[in-house]
Amino acid sequence: SKLVSGRQEELTAEIHRIAFEDRLGRVRTNLHLVVSEMQEISEKCGDGASPPAAVQTRIESAAAIFTGETRAIHDLLYRPQTAPDEDVLESILAHLEGGLREFSHLLECMSTELRETPALVANVRVLAGLANEICGECVPREYAPHLKVWMDRIQAHARGLARVRA
């Protein structure tokens, strides 16, 4: 009975590890896709014009997914059941920082009318709040200095989002 129980615990731990790694992979993939989507939409701003209203649903959808993945990253930093490897975390933070930069650029080029839809306003508010709490000195665990640099960049973009939203 003890041997079976011990083996069950090992298998359960392995299942949790695999599920955790899978979730981290999905976060990175979703961030990559959202950043690509925002870049594509931002290209429409290249001539200084606001994106057409026809892409509003794409913008709102990208914002919702981006907010969800930012929430997952926030939880990873504030409530980690397992700490990811530093290179994985750095990749995730770099994607988040790039996404915030692209999202800020997109919001800046949008007309006020498109920027003030309830869905987008709600997502920007949550996104800015979550990102503002990701900083090198804010998170409860001590991270390597190069990871703190990414976190501080993320927090700076959050302050920028708050200005764009205002």
C-alpha positions in Angstrom: 0.0 0.0 0.0 2.8 2.4 0.8 4.6 1.6 -2.4 1.5 2.2 -4.4 0.8 5.5 -2.5 4.4 6.7 -3.1 4.1 5.9 -6.8 0.8 7.7 -7.0 2.3 10.8 -5.5 5.2 10.6 -8.0 2.8 10.3 -10.9 0.6 13.1 -9.6 3.6 15.4 -9.3 4.7 14.5 -12.8 1.1 15.3 -14.1 1.2 18.7 -12.4 4.7 19.5 -13.8 3.5 18.6 -17.3 0.3 20.6 -17.0 2.3 23.6 -15.6 4.8 23.5 -18.5 1.9 23.2 -21.0 0.2 26.2 -19.5 3.5 28.2 -19.7 3.7 27.2 -23.4 0.2 28.4 -24.0 0.9 31.7 -22.4 3.9 32.3 -24.6 2.0 31.2 -27.7 -1.0 33.4 -26.9 1.2 36.4 -26.2 3.0 35.9 -29.5 -0.3 35.6 -31.4 -1.8 38.7 -29.7 1.4 40.8 -30.3 1.3 39.7 -34.0 -2.4 40.7 -34.2 -1.7 44.1 -32.6 1.2 44.7 -35.0 -0.9 43.8 -38.0 -3.7 46.2 -36.8 -1.1 48.9 -36.0 0.2 48.8 -39.6 -3.1 50.4 -40.5 -1.9 53.4 -38.4 1.2 53.8 -40.5 -0.1 56.7 -42.4 -1.3 58.5 -39.2 -4.9 57.4 -39.6 -6.9 55.6 -37.0 -7.7 51.9 -37.8 -11.1 51.5 -39.4 -14.1 50.7 -37.2 -14.3 47.4 -39.0 -11.3 46.1 -37.0 -12.8 47.1 -33.6 -13.9 43.5 -32.8 -10.3 42.3 -33.6 -8.9 45.0 -31.2 -11.3 44.1 -28.4 -10.7 40.4 -28.8 -6.9 40.9 -28.8 -7.3 43.1 -25.7 -9.4 40.5 -23.9 -6.9 37.7 -24.6 -4.0 39.9 -23.7 -5.6 40.8 -20.4 -6.3 37.1 -19.6 -2.7 36.2 -20.3 -1.4 39.1 -18.2 -3.6 37.8 -15.4 -2.0 34.4 -15.8 1.5 36.0 -15.6 0.5 38.1 -12.6 -0.7 34.9 -10.8 2.5 33.2 -11.8 4.5 35.9 -10.1 2.3 36.4 -7.1 1.0 32.9 -6.4 3.5 30.5 -7.8 2.8 26.9 -7.1 6.0 26.1 -9.1 8.6 28.6 -10.2 9.4 28.3 -13.9 12.9 28.3 -15.2 14.4 31.8 -15.5 14.8 31.5 -19.3 11.1 30.6 -19.6 10.1 33.4 -17.3 12.3 35.9 -19.2 10.7 34.9 -22.5 7.2 35.4 -21.0 8.1 38.8 -19.5 9.7 39.9 -22.8 6.6 38.9 -24.7 4.5 40.8 -22.2 6.7 43.9 -22.4 6.6 43.9 -26.2 2.8 43.4 -26.2 2.3 46.3 -23.9 4.5 48.5 -26.1 2.5 47.5 -29.2 -0.9 47.8 -27.4 0.1 51.3 -26.2 1.1 52.3 -29.8 -2.2 50.9 -31.1 -4.3 52.8 -28.5 -2.4 56.0 -29.3 -3.3 55.8 -33.0 -6.9 54.9 -32.5 -9.6 57.5 -32.6 -11.2 58.5 -29.2 -14.4 56.9 -30.4 -12.9 53.5 -31.0 -10.7 53.7 -27.8 -13.7 54.4 -25.6 -15.9 51.3 -26.2 -16.9 49.7 -22.9 -15.2 46.4 -23.6 -11.9 48.1 -24.5 -12.0 50.5 -21.6 -12.6 47.6 -19.1 -9.8 45.5 -20.5 -7.3 48.4 -20.6 -8.2 49.2 -17.0 -7.6 45.7 -15.8 -4.5 45.3 -18.0 -2.9 48.5 -16.7 -3.7 47.5 -13.1 -2.2 44.0 -13.4 0.9 45.2 -15.3 1.4 48.0 -12.8 1.8 45.4 -10.0 4.6 43.6 -12.0 7.8 45.3 -11.0 11.1 44.2 -9.7 10.4 45.4 -6.1 6.7 44.6 -6.1 6.5 40.8 -6.5 6.9 38.8 -3.3 9.7 36.5 -4.6 13.3 37.6 -5.3 14.2 37.3 -9.0 17.4 37.7 -10.9 18.4 41.3 -11.8 17.8 40.8 -15.6 14.2 39.6 -14.8 13.6 42.7 -12.6 14.6 44.9 -15.6 11.8 43.3 -17.7 9.3 43.7 -14.8 10.2 47.4 -14.4 9.7 47.9 -18.1 6.3 46.3 -17.9 5.3 48.6 -15.0 6.5 51.6 -17.0 4.2 50.6 -19.9 1.4 50.2 -17.4 1.8 53.8 -16.4 1.7 54.7 -20.1 -1.5 52.8 -20.6 -3.1 54.7 -17.8 -2.1 58.0 -19.6 -3.4 56.8 -23.0 -6.7 55.8 -21.3 -7.1 59.1 -19.6 
